[in-house]
Amino acid sequence: MNKNKQLINLIGAAFLLIGLPLLWMVYLLSSTTFDFDPEKAKTVTKTGIELSFGETTWWYLMINLGAVLFPFLLSFDKKVHFYKKWKYLFPAIGLVAAFFIVWDILFTHLGVWGFNPPYINCMILGLPLGVWLFFVTVPYCCIFVHECLLCYFPQDPLKRYDRVIGGLLIGLLFAIGLANIYKAYTAWAFLLAGGFLAFHQNFIPNTYRTRFYIAYLICLVPFTLINGILTGGFNKEPVVLYNDVHNLSSSIGSRFISIPYDDFAYGFLLILMTITIYETLRWRKT
């Protein structure tokens, strides 16, 4: 009876913290007009460095393969043995990718973002092949970093600050999402990230959560570089085109170099969801 009650509480919390924001945002999407101008979306801040070799239809695929190359080769490290954990990793990646792919298809169809044809050579269900690979390569790299930290730095310096860090992050994510509730990308990314973290904080023991924060901060370095390339910071034009009406750029008046700030909440949610399923599958097995 106790277990049934816990399950009911868990489902109820998931609905309140994740389901209600999702339903509210679906309502917003159904009642909002999206005017997407691809030519206007090509105007982004440049870094001053231009990767001329990236002016090819294979560019999106090359970025994905380049990002995952070294983590893949180092997966056979004798101490980390990351390849032995693929049986937990790939189911987690697949489940989370399914959710994000539906999200991407919907937002592409609505005009929240789009893709620049000169950098694309294969489309599946309206998404470039590079996007499909993105949901494999990025979580793979980030969970590889997570595992390396577990192996080489077993102590968790942030564990005692779990409640403080979690509370601040949840408050910040919800505040930004609610303040920009009519911006589709901002509302979805920040409210879902805040809702999922609130669920995590209250119903999942901190066996890895604060370690995830450290791994995510480390992953922000390559993530920013890769995203800077995709959003046009290093090429003549961006690979991914954003409708700035529906992200924080229209509120703040700028991006982080060429990257919409919303991408950081999107990436946070993507990696936290994947690590949660990955660690759950591994815990069930052991």
HELIX and SHEET records of a PDB file:
HELIX    1   1 ASN A    2  ALA A   14  1                                  13    
HELIX    2   2 PHE A   15  GLY A   19  3                                   5    
HELIX    3   3 LEU A   20  SER A   30  1                                  11    
HELIX    4   4 PRO A   38  ALA A   41  1                                   4    
HELIX    5   5 SER A   52  GLY A   54  5                                   3    
HELIX    6   6 TRP A   59  LEU A   73  1                                  15    
HELIX    7   7 LEU A   74  PHE A   76  5                                   3    
HELIX    8   8 PHE A   82  LYS A   85  5                                   4    
HELIX    9   9 TRP A   86  LEU A  110  1                                  25    
HELIX   10  10 PRO A  117  TYR A  119  5                                   3    
HELIX   11  11 LEU A  129  TYR A  152  1                                  24    
HELIX   12  12 LYS A  159  TYR A  161  5                                   3    
HELIX   13  13 ASP A  162  ALA A  179  1                                  18    
HELIX   14  14 ALA A  184  PHE A  203  1                                  20    
HELIX   15  15 ARG A  209  LEU A  230  1                                  22    
HELIX   16  16 ASP A  244  HIS A  246  5                                   3    
HELIX   17  17 SER A  249  ILE A  252  1                                   4    
HELIX   18  18 ASP A  262  LYS A  285  1                                  24    
SHEET    1   A 2 TRP A 113  PHE A 115  0                                        
SHEET    2   A 2 VAL A 240  TYR A 242 -1                                        
SHEET    1   B 2 MET A 123  ILE A 124  0                                        
SHEET    2   B 2 LEU A 127  PRO A 128 -1                                        
END                                                                             
